[in-house]
Amino acid sequence: MTGAPARLLTWLAVMATLLTACTPAVDVTETDAGPPIASSSVAPTPSDVVTVPTTTATQSAVAEPPAPPAAPQAFAINLYQEGDFVPQYTFDWCVAASIQMAHNLIDDTGGGSWASSAQQSELWEMARARSSNSFNGANPRGWAQVLTEVGMGPYTVVSIATYEDTLQTAARAIAETGRPVGLVMWSGRHAWVMSGFQSIGDPAQFPEFQVTGVHVLDPLYPYGSGQWGPSPEPNSLLSPEQLAAQFVVREPRRWSTDLPTGYLLVLPVTSA
């Protein structure tokens, strides 16, 4: 029995030695963290930095194209008021009567109309004295000069080659000055007053506006002419075609002037 325990103790000692040899020589608290991570304390250079573009909600303003001009609309001016018309008291005094009517159309102060026969005679003599080569009457230059001298000017005489340009010039002058235009009628033999007009387009906005109607005053009303036609009623609105029946180019031999042949206007102009 004593040999057996000894051998048992010897066997246990050998087994303990073998178990010790097979145990890993590491701390059981460590874990496998993979390959080591390289670290550096050197700051990155600008070339190492990648800039990522950013976007904003603000967009630059886009300039809008200019708006196209509005289409021309109906336009009208008329200086006439009741009582402005004055008849010529003789068959020769058309210029003097037209001067009186021009005053009435311009003067809105309520100071009274120019309408008397005596005054018309005086104005006729003034216009004659300032005219020349007018068959002992008053010509457009005398007409314009008297208008200017009596305080309604300045006025000037113009000759325009084409009918359309003449109507535009007359209408534009009324719109710009607020004063009437003298029309030299019957190829230089008679005087009317243009007190207003109708057009497609405002002359101040559309250089190529179209005159569609003309307001006129014929001091010979109601008599008219057997050759040229009846006198329109005061403040009549004539179409360009109706006006053209009596408003024609000035006959060159009627009076000596340096103006070219054309449609004659006694035209209000703005002061210098």
C-alpha positions in Angstrom: 0.0 0.0 0.0 2.9 2.3 0.7 4.3 2.0 -2.8 1.1 2.9 -4.4 0.7 6.4 -2.8 4.2 7.3 -3.7 3.8 6.5 -7.3 0.5 8.5 -7.3 2.2 11.6 -5.9 5.0 11.3 -8.5 2.4 11.2 -11.3 0.5 14.2 -10.0 3.8 16.2 -9.9 4.6 15.3 -13.6 1.1 16.4 -14.7 1.4 19.7 -12.9 4.6 20.4 -14.8 3.1 19.6 -18.2 0.1 21.9 -17.5 2.4 24.7 -16.6 4.3 24.3 -19.8 1.1 24.5 -21.9 -0.2 27.8 -20.3 0.3 31.0 -22.5 2.6 33.5 -21.0 0.4 36.6 -21.6 -1.9 38.7 -19.5 -5.4 37.5 -19.8 -6.7 41.1 -19.7 -5.2 42.0 -23.1 -7.3 41.8 -26.3 -6.4 41.8 -30.0 -6.9 45.4 -31.2 -5.6 44.8 -34.8 -2.6 46.4 -36.4 -1.2 49.5 -34.7 -2.5 53.0 -35.8 0.1 55.5 -37.0 -0.1 58.9 -35.5 1.6 62.2 -36.3 1.9 65.6 -34.6 2.8 67.5 -37.8 0.1 70.0 -38.9 -1.4 69.5 -42.4 -0.1 71.8 -45.2 -2.6 73.9 -47.4 -2.1 71.4 -50.2 -3.4 68.7 -47.9 -6.7 70.5 -47.3 -9.5 69.9 -49.7 -12.0 72.7 -49.9 -15.6 71.6 -50.4 -17.8 74.2 -52.3 -20.8 75.5 -50.5 -24.1 76.8 -52.0 -26.3 79.6 -50.8 -30.0 80.4 -51.3 -29.1 84.0 -52.5 -29.1 84.4 -56.3 -27.8 87.4 -58.1 -30.5 89.7 -59.5 -31.1 89.4 -63.2 -31.7 92.7 -65.0 -35.1 92.7 -66.6 -35.3 93.9 -70.2 -37.0 97.4 -70.7 -40.7 97.3 -71.1 -41.8 97.9 -74.7 -43.5 101.3 -75.3 -47.3 101.2 -74.8 -49.4 101.2 -78.0 -50.6 104.7 -79.0 -54.0 105.5 -77.7 -56.7 108.1 -78.7 -55.6 111.6 -77.7 -57.4 115.0 -78.1 -56.9 118.7 -77.3 -59.4 121.5 -78.0 -58.9 125.0 -76.8 -62.4 126.1 -78.0 -65.0 127.5 -75.5 -68.4 128.9 -76.3 -68.0 132.5 -77.4 -64.5 132.2 -78.9 -65.7 132.4 -82.5 -65.7 135.9 -84.2 -67.0 136.5 -87.7 -65.2 138.7 -90.1 -67.2 141.9 -90.6 -66.1 142.4 -94.2 -65.0 140.0 -96.8 -61.4 141.3 -96.4 -60.9 141.0 -92.7 -60.3 137.3 -92.3 -56.8 137.8 -90.8 -58.1 140.3 -88.2 -61.0 138.1 -87.2 -58.6 135.2 -86.9 -56.4 137.3 -84.5 -59.4 138.0 -82.4 -60.3 134.3 -82.2 -56.7 133.4 -81.3 -56.9 135.8 -78.4 -60.2 134.3 -77.2 -58.8 130.8 -77.4 -55.7 131.7 -75.4 -57.3 133.9 -72.8 -59.0 131.9 -70.1 -59.0 134.7 -67.5 -62.5 135.8 -68.1 -61.4 139.2 -69.1 -63.8 139.4 -72.0 -63.7 138.4 -75.7 -62.1 140.3 -78.5 -65.1 140.6 -80.9 -65.9 144.2 -81.8 -65.9 145.5 -85.4 -63.8 148.5 -84.4 -61.1 146.4 -82.9 -61.2 144.1 -85.9 -60.6 147.1 -88.2 -57.6 148.2 -86.1 -56.1 144.7 -86.2 -56.6 144.6 -90.0 -54.7 147.8 -90.5 -51.9 146.6 -88.2 -51.6 143.3 -90.2 -51.6 145.2 -93.6 -48.9 147.6 -92.4 -46.7 144.6 -91.6 -47.3 142.8 -94.8 -45.9 143.2 -98.3 -46.7 142.0 -101.8 -50.1 141.0 -100.5 -52.4 142.7 -103.0 -53.1 145.5 -100.6 -54.3 143.0 -97.9 -52.7 141.2 -95.0 -50.4 138.2 -95.6 -49.3 135.5 -93.2 -46.2 137.4 -92.1 -48.3 140.4 -91.0 -50.7 137.9 -89.3 -47.9 136.3 -87.3 -46.2 139.6 -86.4 -49.4 141.1 -85.0 -50.1 138.0 -82.9 -46.6 138.3 -81.5 -46.9 142.1 -80.8 -50.2 142.0 -79.1 -49.0 139.5 -76.6 -50.0 136.1 -78.0 -46.6 135.1 -79.5 -44.2 134.3 -80.5 -45.6 133.2 -83.8 -43.8 132.4 -87.0 -44.7 131.4 -90.6 -43.7 128.0 -91.8 -44.1 126.2 -95.2 -44.2 122.4 -95.1 -44.0 120.2 -98.2 -46.3 117.3 -97.2 -49.8 117.3 -95.9 -49.2 114.7 -93.2 -46.2 116.5 -91.8 -48.2 119.7 -91.8 -50.9 118.3 -89.7 -48.4 116.7 -87.3 -46.5 120.0 -87.0 -49.7 122.0 -86.3 -51.0 119.5 -83.7 -47.6 119.2 -81.9 -47.5 123.0 -81.7 -50.9 123.2 -80.0 -50.0 120.4 -77.6 -46.7 122.0 -76.7 -47.7 125.7 -76.4 -51.4 125.6 -75.6 -52.0 128.1 -78.4 -54.0 127.9 -81.7 -52.5 127.6 -85.2 -53.3 129.7 -88.2 -54.1 127.9 -91.4 -53.5 129.7 -94.7 -56.4 128.4 -96.8 -57.4 128.5 -100.4 -53.9 128.5 -101.7 -53.1 131.7 -99.8 -56.4 133.6 -100.1 -58.1 133.0 -96.8 -57.4 132.5 -93.0 -58.8 129.9 -90.6 -57.9 129.0 -87.1 -57.1 125.5 -85.9 -58.2 125.3 -82.2 -57.5 121.6 -81.6 -57.1 118.1 -82.9 -57.7 114.4 -82.3 -55.0 111.8 -82.9 -53.9 108.3 -82.3 -51.0 108.8 -79.9 -49.9 111.7 -77.7 -47.4 113.9 -79.6 -45.2 114.1 -76.5 -44.7 110.3 -76.5 -45.1 109.2 -80.1 -43.2 111.3 -82.8 -45.1 109.5 -85.6 -48.6 110.0 -84.1 -51.5 110.1 -86.6 -53.8 113.1 -86.7 -57.4 111.9 -87.3 -59.4 115.1 -86.8 -58.9 118.9 -86.8 -61.1 121.4 -85.0 -61.4 124.6 -87.1 -62.9 128.1 -87.0 -63.6 129.8 -90.3 -64.4 133.5 -89.8 -66.4 133.6 -93.1 -69.0 131.2 -91.6 -71.8 130.9 -92.7 -71.0 132.1 -96.2 -68.3 129.9 -97.5 -67.0 130.0 -101.1 -68.5 128.9 -104.4 -65.1 127.6 -105.5 -63.8 126.1 -102.3 -66.9 125.0 -100.6 -69.0 125.9 -97.6 -67.7 127.2 -94.3 -67.8 124.6 -91.5 -69.7 125.5 -88.4 -67.5 127.0 -85.6 -65.6 124.3 -83.7 -66.3 121.7 -86.4 -64.2 118.6 -86.3 -63.0 117.8 -89.8 -61.3 114.7 -91.0 -57.9 115.3 -92.7 -59.7 114.5 -96.0 -62.4 117.1 -95.4 -59.8 119.7 -94.5 -57.7 119.0 -97.6 -60.6 120.2 -99.8 -59.8 123.8 -98.8 -56.4 123.6 -97.2 -54.0 123.3 -100.1 -50.4 124.4 -100.9 -49.8 128.1 -101.2 -49.7 129.4 -104.7 -46.2 130.8 -105.2 -47.3 133.9 -107.2 -49.7 135.1 -104.4 -46.9 136.9 -102.5 -43.2 137.3 -102.6 -41.4 135.2 -100.0 -38.3 133.1 -99.5 -40.3 130.3 -98.2 -40.6 127.2 -100.4 -43.9 126.1 -101.8 -45.9 124.1 -99.4 -48.7 124.2 -96.8 -48.5 127.4 -94.8 -49.0 127.6 -91.1 -48.9 130.6 -88.8 -47.3 128.6 -86.0 -47.0 129.3 -82.3 -43.5 128.5 -81.0 -42.0 128.3 -77.5 -40.1 131.3 -76.2 -36.3 131.1 -76.5 
